[in-house]
Amino acid sequence: MERFTGKVAVVTGSSYGIGRVIVKELVKRGLIVAGLARNVEHQQKLATEILTNPETYTGKFHPIKCDLMQETEIREAFNNIKTDIGSIAILINNAAYMGPYQTLLEQNNDTYQKIFDTNVKGSWLCMKEALQSMTDLPIVGHIININSIVSLHDFKAEFFPLYTASKDALRTISRVLRREILQNKQNIKVTDISPGATDTPMADNIKPSFTMLEEDLLQAEDVAKACISVLDTAPDVMVIIFINHYNMYEQNVEEKDEI
């Protein structure tokens, strides 16, 4: 992580949950973090917490209002980051929209638009913007996409079909981007981290879909630790991670055995 000290990281969906914890862990390690989120109030609270604890948070945090469903806001945010803060070394695409607990036929066009504009289009645009900045860096840049275990397994996907499809799409984009970067001989890494159900406000949507104990949930800190771990790997090492609580893994294995 030392090579990233003083460098710029962009974290989307930084106002609460996983994104908020990732921001705190990066700033603790001396990074300059630009957080993109729609919720200005939560962003400002995080900024105040960081600013008033300089012994713990040795880096800096810049909250930026940005709706990832709006292309113009994404472009403006990244232009401001590059102009006012500096070249981007790390992008962590964390923002996501799950939608309601519904079957495929119950979901509507508005839900489809919000899910794919946030999870796929928004993440893709952020990657394009960050890549332009990373090519100028003297160190290896790193893009981390916070995906989901649903992109790897049929994980109760029948009640979150569009969300699952969007995460499948993001995983494909990550894979193709890795190949393009390799072909272009660019010093940039792309990592997918695919957590299982995590104890964030989004978990409130998941709970009705199957019996889930509180101890079965991952914590946002678990995902943040995974991000720090992959950022700490050597420049020539590429890893792809999926994390899930052991009890939930056992539950899914048992369910599949019964089918």
N, C-alpha and C positions, 0 to 999 in steps of 0.2 A: 504493500500500500504506500510505501514511502515515495515511490515515483509519482504518485498522484497528489502529494501534499502541495497545497497552494494552487492546484489545477481546478478547472471548472467542471462541475457535474450538473446535469439537468435531470430532475426527477419529476415525472408527471403524476398527477393525483396525489399531491403532497400535503393536502389539508387534513387528512385523517388516515387511520388504519395503517396499512403496510407502508404506504408512501411517507407518512409522517415519521415513522420509526426509521426508515432508510435515511431520510434527511438528517435526523439527529445523529445517527451512527457515522455518516460521512463528515458532518461538521465536527464531530468529536475528533476525527482524524486529520483535521486541518484542511479540509477541502472547502472550496467556494461553491456553494450549492444554489442553483436557481430552481425554485419550486414552481411548477405550473399547476394551477387549480382554479376552479370557478369560485370556491368559497373563500372570499377575501377575509372574513372575520376569523376563521380558523387559521388561516395563513399568518395573520397578524399576531395571533396568540402564540403561535409557534416561534415567530420571529422575536417576540418579546422574551419568551423563555430562553432562547438561545443567547440573546443580547445581554440578559441579566445574569448569565452564568459563564463568564469568560474563561474561568479556570477549567470548566468541563468542555466547553465548546470553543476550540481553538481556531476554527475556521469561520466562515461567514455564511449567512443565509439571505438570499434575495427572493422574497415572495413576489410572484408575478401572476396576475389574473389572466387566465386563458381557458377558453372553452374549446376542448379538443374536437368538438363537432363543427367548429368554425375554422375553415382553412385560413382565412385572412388573419384571425387571431393567432394561429400557430406561427405563421410566417412573421408577423409583427413581433411576437415574443422572441423568436430565435434571432431575428435581426437586432433587437435590443440587447439580447444577451451577448452576441458577438461584438457589438459596438461598445457597450457600456461595461461589460464584465470581462470578456475575453474569449479565446478559442475554447471550444468544448472538448474535453477529454473523455467524459463519460456521459452516456444517456441511459437512464433507467425508465423504460416504458412501463409504468405501473397502473396508470388510470384505466378503469374498465367499467362497463355498465352491464349488469346481468339481466335486467328486465324482470317481469313478474313470473311467478310460479305457474306456468301454463304449458299445455301441450302445444305442438307445432301448429295445429289447426286453430287453436284458440288465440295464438299471438297475431298481432296486426301489423300493418305497414309502419306505423309510428314506432312500435317497439323494434322492428327490424332496422329501421333507419338509425335509431339511437345506438343500438348495439354495434352495428357495423361501422357507423361513423366514428364511434369512440374507440372500439377495440381493434379495428383493422385500419380504416382510413387514417384516423388520427395518429395511431402508432407508426404507420408507414410514412406519413408526412414528417413526423418528428425524426425518424431515421434518416430521411433524405436531407433534412436541414442540418442535422448533427454531422452527417458524413462530410458535408462540404467544409465544415469547420475542422474536423479531425484530420483531414489530409495535410494540414499545415503544421501539425504537431511533431515535435522531435521524439515523442514517445508513442507507444502503441495505445491507440484509443480503444474504448470498450463500449459496446452496446449490450445492455441486458434487457430482455423482454420478459416481464413477469407474465407468464402464460397461465396454464391451469392443468391440473391432472386430468380434466375432462378431455383434453386434446390427445391424451395417451390411452385412455380407457373409456368404455361405455359406463361412465360413472353417474348413474341415474340421469343420463342425458335426456331421457324422454320428457323430463319436465323443464329442461333448460336447453331446448334444441338449438335455438338461434345463437345463444351464448356459446354452446359447444362448437357450433359451426364456425363462429368467429375466432375461437381459439385454435381450431384446426387451421384456419387461414393464416393466423399469425405465426404458427409453427412452420408452415410452408414458406412464408415470407422470410423468416429467419434462416431457414435452410438454403433457400435460393440466394439470399444476400451473402451468406458465407462463401458460396461458390463464386459469386461475382467479385467479391473482395479478393479472394485467392487468385482469380484470373487476372485481376488488375494489379496484383502485387502491392496491395495497400496494407499498412500496418494497423489494422483494426480487427478486433475480435467481436464476435456476436455470440451471446449466450442466451439460451432459454432456461428459465427457472420456472418449473411447473408445480406449484404447491397444491396440496389437497385443501379441504375446507379449513378456513382460517378464521379465528375469532375477531372479526371486524363487523361493522354494520352490514356488510354484504351477506354475512352468514345468516342474518335474519330471513333472507330469501330462501336459503338452502334448508333450514331446519324443518319446514313442513314436508320436505320430500322424502325423508327417512329418519328413523330413530337415531338420534345423535346425542351422545353424552358430552358434557362440557369438556371432560378430559380427552375426548377424541379430537378436539379441535387443535390445530396448530395455533401458535401465537404469532402476531406480526413480527416479533423479535426473531422468531425462527427463520422467517423469510429474509429479514434484514441480515442475519448472520450468514445466510447462504450467499447473498450479494457480496458481502465483505470477503467471503472465502474465495469466490471466483475472481474478484478484483485483485486479490492477493496472489494469484497464480503467476507463474513466470510468463513473460511476454510471448513465448512460443508454445504455451500450453493452452489447449482449448477444452473446456468442459461443458457438458449439458446436464442440468440437474432437475430431478423431480423429487419432491419431498412430501411425505404424508405421515400422519400419525400411525404408529404401529398397530394400534387397536383397530383403526379404520381399515388398514390394509388387510388385517385378518378377517374383518367383516366382509370385505369385498371378495376375498378369496373364497370364503364359505358360500356366499351367494352364488358365485359363478360355478362352484362345484355342484350346486343343486340344480342348475339349469340343464 
